[in-house]
Amino acid sequence: MDRENGPRVPGQRTPAPGSGGSGGSTAGSTGNSADGGTGAGAGPVGNGPIGSGPARNGPAGAGLSFGVLGPVRAARGGEPLPTGSPQQRALLAALLLRDGRTATSGELIDAIWGEDPPSQALAAVRTYASRLRKVLDPGVLVSESGGYAIRTTALDLTAAHELAAEAEKLRGGGRRQEARDRLNEALALWDGEALASVPGPYAETQRTRLEEWRLQLLESRLDLDLEVGAHAEAVSELTALTAAHPLRERLRELLMLALYRSGRQAEALAVYADTRRLLADELGVDPTPELSRLQQRILQADAELARPVEEPAPAAAPVARPAQLPATVPDFTGRAAFVRELSDQLATAEGSVMAVSALAGIGGVGKTTLAVHVAHEARPHFPDGQLYVDLQGAGARAAAPEAVLGAFLRALGTPDSAIPDSLDERAALYRSTLDGRRVLVLLDNARDAAQIRPLLPGTAGCAALVTSRIRMVDLAGAHLVDLDVMSPEEALQLFTRIVGEERVRAEREAALDVVAACGFLPLAIRIAASRLAARRTWTVSVLAAKLGDERRRLDELQAGDLAVKATFELGYGQLEPAQARAFRLLGLADGPDISLAAAAAVLDLPEWETEDLLEALVDTSLVESAAPGRYRYHDLVRLYARACAERDEQPSAERESALSRLLDFYLATAARVYAIERPGERVRDHFAATAYPGLALDTAGAALDWLFTEASGLLACARQSAATGNPRRAADLLLAAVDLAESGANAHQYAQAAQAVSEAARAAGDRLAEGRARTMLTHVHSTSGRFAAAEEEARRAHEVGLAAGDPVACGQAPNQRGIIALYEGRHADAETFLSQALAAFRADGNKPGEASALCNLSRVHLAMGRTTSAVELARQGITIYEGADNGLPLRLANGKYALGLALTAAGETAQAQSVLTEALEVFREGRQKLWHGMTLFRLAELYLADRRAATAASHAEQALAVLHGIGGDWRRANVLTVLGRGLSAVGQLDRARVCWQEALSVFEELDSPEAMDVRALLRPAAAA
């Protein structure tokens, strides 16, 4: 990018750290000015200092600052100064843009009036200069050689040039993120159109030049966005910019690249098609060679194109040759066909595309043993090294791909300072580092294909060998191997190698009985054989007899674990009684880890005492410190702790009490969160009583922090409590944690917990708990777009709620059914259900519930064409919300969302935009991603109705980003439909068609009525 084409004003100073604004800038964006430096404070342009830096010629004008990147302004010490009439501001601008050089009176007359000056132009210039001299400090505006000059300036344009120059230097040195920050600061100095409302030909020329320079800076910043991997965030901004500047090919090129790197190849190609057609129609020319080459690279799925520039360049890192394979077992037996098959597959990786072998099978079948053996056999084919990782996929805490990539990159010689933060960037750097090398990667114990995809080399000459308990049919290009138990002959051979041929030959039939009792599972055979080998006085028949008792067989097959247990027992035996009790009881709780406060509830002890006990357990390596105030067990240690609890905690009532206290703690604290988020909501009054207190949370921020941090443990507790006979309190815990369901976060865990509670409640005959659990299942299904399942759960929740006389299910279930019916186009049903909900909420005195039903009823009336009543119903709901304590911010935002929809339909777009924007901020701050994304979508619809297509497309893009992974396909298809309409309106027809085609495929698969509307959109697009 040529940065020398912009206005050239010599700089005055180096910008102070943190000066100016930050974040992206689009056409017409506003931002903060740079820090004023000496004699000037910080503040927004137009309301404080403009520009930056001390006076160049001593104290005169040291407190003055000026701005031209927006309206022409002057300020002293942060206070605005009057700059006079438009012509007087034109004179000031002409002087400021000369950077201290003298402008003659004739030049100033030409600048202000051009070729047709008034007869008294010279007198006017003198008058303007005199007035400015009185406003400014002495010695700032000087007269010399028949002209004028401003000698001392602190100008926003100067600051912008310095920031841009600094960014260029940082970028050249490989410090791209810092360069991006400097460009953001420079762009934030613009406060609308440069030299706004300044008359005269000179101002017009400079205005055009400054806008061009701003766009060049913006393109450079967006280029850096893509270089550092921020492509997904850049799409929305580029969508708006290409609509505002349709003939600017560099923006189109950046948009194509951003879409491609976001996995949206079809849209990227559609942008090229739109651009080619536009250029032909408007200018009669073809796209630039750069744009055409980019299209070809996208068509060819160029791997280099999908990879952002790394920072710093990995080539500078020393090359390492890792050799991480575990040792192969000396008594490896059998599996000859598998060894041959896998070895042949891996051998083909040399000099060709990657070969992946995925070994699937049950635990203990010998996947790791086989994979390690094969990897050692294949080492000659991979002279540049071998990587290994246990992905712990069979456990509760599978290894995170980004953490594994970090370890691999370090093993390959990449310094920590060069390892990026995000998963995508690490994966890209990993593939770059492996390029041109022949490395074997052994990914052991994988959870699923999604976990390992970022870990695959993807380059010629490299290969990955994967083991997993699941069959990875969704792993493209993988050579799948299903590893079964051993054959009887192989099993006997393994047993013989460990025990000894002499002992087995003497009792062959007994040996066959042993391996049969082991189910021919390699791990079980190895355990049994090791036990026998260690006991010379035992015969094979003795072992066979022990294994013949099915009730004790698993106990007898724990010789390998006994060695581990002996290690645990050594540490456990050294614990003091209180520490041993803590170790046993805390191991009972499900969940990946546990907080100090929750642990204190389990132990029924003060937090300080609990912390002392846990830190002692950390010191003995029986418990891990996951983070300050959080603790976790290794999976095997947890099993050992539970075994100790069953053995040492007598009677069992103490174990039950410990888990009951944990449930009480979670329920009491979640109820506090519910009360903070929904003051006045009657549902909390219907929660089961708790004997153990929760945390005293005071603010909404603290409440949401706790809820989302504790989500996994809380939901695991609900699931575990249902299984241990507490479905009522477990159901209430899910109710209290409803924000987890409404936000779309932890949806899978939440659904599992709600399903478990529902089934347990049904089995126990607890209709009240069943109705509440089904109500929560409805939330999850509806949020994920599974409306048929949501409707069924809501119907059954209503039925059992009525049977139990539960005001919670009787109000919430029909309220949810009404929304589901609205989504499905069953408007009469929706009105009936919401009327039932309204009656139930009123009977319970639940004012917020009543407001919710009114707002939902507003949306139904809107869908039925009753716009006036829709507006009125939404206003009634908002009035109730506003009358509640603390204003019910989240619920009030829901009401404003409904009102915004009704006002949009009524043509009151300005008011609708206002209320929807207010709702958007509340949802964003409340971490309600689903509602955050949907409000962006509704704003996009509003902007379309108001004929602001580019803004609509930008908001639809933002909605897609926020709703990624939540909300379900139906909502995504609706957003794509609106995005396509916005793109079509700004002339990007091919990209619009791609969006509509994707939306149509979703609607057709769901058999949604919206499919008809999208087909209608595609017909004229196809004709074009």
Phi, psi and omega in degrees: 000128178279109181266007182267001183273349181279177179301137182250105177236119182304142183285158180255333187197174172268130184301141176293146179303136178081004182290153178077185180267185177217167180098170184291162179224135176239176181304127179083008182284159178242163179197185180267150177284170177289161175301136186288350181068211182298125175081006180216132178270178181269148178176167181294149176298134180093340179237009183193207184290152178239138181076201184194164171098154179284166176296147183277333186243056176088199189287342184298125177075015184296333180268001184271147172217152186227156178221138174234351181273063188147207171299146178288124186221159172223149180212152175234119179057029178095350181261128181298146176248147179290134181248003171083203186289167177306319180292326178292322176292329177295320177296315179301316180297317181299322179288318181297321184283356175265001174052050175089350179283152183283136174249127179289162179300322179296319179296322180290323178297316179297322182295321185276318188243345180073221186278357183230066181283157175289165183294331181258032185299317182297318179296322180296318179300316180297322179294315180298318181296319179297316180295319179295322180298327180289328182281321184275170179289154178302141177084001181273309177259115186243154176252133177197144176054037178075015180217197185223156176209149170258116189274330186238119182223145165235097194247137180298328178294321177298315179299320180297318179296319181294319178295319179295319179294320178296319178299318179298320180292317179296320180295319178297332179271008178083005182264073190290321181296319177293321177299320178299318179297318180296320179293323176298320178295318179297314181295328181290348178287340177289135177238066184090207182287132178297144179054039185302133175065013177274125182278169172106152182294325180296315180297322180295318179296314180294324180299316179296317182293319179294323178294321178296319179294321178299318179294323177296317177298319181295319177297321178296318179295319178293324175300318177292324175307314182289325180294328181265008174090011181268044185291321182297321180290331185284339186301314183298314181295319180291327176300315179293319183292320179292332175289322181285330182229071189296337184263005181271101190290330179298321177295320178296320179297316179295322179296317178301315182293319180296317178296317180298316180289343176271007179082018184245064186297318182298319178294321179300316178292326178294326176299319179297316181297318177299317182294315180300317180293318181297315181296321179294317182290318187272321188239347182070031181232167176266164175299159179297156177303325180299316181293320179294320178296321178298319179300317180296320180294324177292317178301325181273003181052048182301118182295325179296326181294329183279358186252120177293158177294132182271156186220118350284173185298129182294343183297337181283345183285147178293144179278128179246154178240090183289150175221075192262002184297135173296162179292141176281151182285138183291337183257031178304134188226142171067206178060027186300318181296319180292319179300315180295315182298313182290322179297320178296319180297315182291327180296332181286349181289336183293118177073011180221195182287165182297141172248133181239129174244123181250117180262121181246153178162169181288162178298137179088002183279352176099025181298310183295317180300314179296314183298318179295319179298313180297320180298320178294322179296329185269000185305322179301334180282349185230071185291345182270004172127172179223132178253147179219143173209140170267110185279356174054035183292338180278351181263182182283339183234080179295150181295137179283133181304322181295325178291319178297316179299322177300316179294318179297316181298320177296319179296332180272004174100008180277125179292154181304322183294341182262359182272118182288174185273317190280156179299314182299317182292321178295317179298319179295316179295322178300313179295322178297319182295325181279347184300127180083002180246159178245100185232139175259132180244118178258110181256101189264140171062051181283147179282311182197178182295325181299325181292327187262343183307315180294345185264357180282136184299312178073014181234154180298140177093343179257159179214156176235137175243122189241136170241145182198158175278347179251155179273117189271071180291341181266013177264101187301132175078004183282146171266107187274135177231120177265113183267119182259180175295168181287156170289159178305322180293314179295319180298315180294324179296317178297314180301319182293319181298325182278318186278324184116138186294325184297315182292323182286321181300325182289335183224058185299316182296319178295322178296321176296323176296322180296309184292330176292318177297332176281358181066022180059022179274124185305316182298315179295321179297316180298319179296311181298315181295322179295320178299315181293319180297331181276354183235092186292338182278345178281147168262166177297327180294325177298314179297318180298323179294318179298320181283345180290338178276104186297332182291336182245007187299315181295325177295321181288338182263038180237028181299315178299317179293330181299325177296322177291315181300326179298323177294316178296320183297325179299315178290320182295322181293342180269356182284148170288160185306317181293322179292319179296320178296316179299317179300316182292310188289321181292335177289347180286333187284132172286175180108153184292328178204183182215141179278163179299318181296318178293321178297322178298324178293317179301317184274347183059048181226160174297156183298320183297321179289321177299318180297319178300317181294315182294320179295327175294321178292326175297318181297330179272004179066019176271340179225146178257146174269103184289325181189167177305122178081010179225142186223153179212159176254144163295148186304316181290324178294322178298317178298320178295318179299320180293322176298320177296321180297317179295328182278319191255340181269091179239131003281177183291346181301330180292322177295317180296320180295321180298314180290328178293320177295322178297317178298317178300317181300312180296317183293315181296319180288317178296325177296325176293318175301315180300317181294323179291318182283334185225064180299136180088352180287127186285343184304321182300329180293343182260004176291152175295147179291147179241143180269338181250134184285161175256193180282151178266087179271140187246331186241158179297321179298314179295322181297312181291324176303312181297313185299313184284331176291321184269007188306311184295313180294320180297314181290325175296323178295318178299316180294316180293321182293323177298320181289338182256017170097020178236055184293332182294308180291329177296319178296320179293326177297319177295321176299314183294332181262029185300335179300331178294324179284317184291331182282342185086356179279150177053032187299318183294313178298319181297316180297319178298316180295315181296321178295317180296318180293319179299314181293319179294319179295320179296317179296326181275355182073021180267091185293326180297312180294322180297316181298319180291320179295320179292327176298319179289325175297324177300315178306309185295314181296319181294317179299326181273003178080013178266077191287327178295314178295321179297317180298318180296316179295318180295321179298313181290326176299319180295319181297308182289330176296318176297318180296326181272352183066034184270114181295336181292303180295325181294334177267313187286322183298308178293332176298316179290323179298325179297317179294319180298315178298323177298313179300326183271003177080014178264076191291322179296317177298318181300316180296320178297311182298317182290329174294321176296317179297318181300316180295319181293317179296318180294322179296329180271357184068027183266090184295315177298323176297319177300317180297320178299314180296321178297317180293322176293322177296327176301317181293326177293313178300322179298316180295334180270004178085009181263072189295318183299312180291330177298315178297317183294316180297318178297319179295322177299317178297317180296321178301319178295314180300316182292336179278351181281162176299135178064007172076000180045065190305313182292316180292322177297322177297322176299320178295319179292328175300311179297318180295320179300320178296315182294319180293324177299314180295329180280358179084005179271066189292325181296313180292321178298317179299321181297310184289324178292323178294320176299316179297320182302315182295321179294315180296321180296313181292329180275005177062028177270081188299322180299310182288328175302309181294320181292328178290322173300320178298316181293324175295324177298317176300318180298314181295326175297314179297330181269010177063034173248073191295319182297317178295322178298314180298320179298316180292324177295320176299317178298321179299317178301319181294316182292322184275005181300120178087353178226164174090341177085167184293327183298315179293319179300319180295323177297318179295318179298324178298314180292321177301316178299321179295319178295316180296320179298320182292335178262012173092004179267071190290320182292319178293324177299318181297320178299316179298315181293321179296320177295318179297318182298318180298323178292311182298321180292321179295324180273356183056045182269144181296339180297343181301324181297318180295320182290323176300321179296325177292323184286334182299306177294330178295321179293322179296325180292000000 
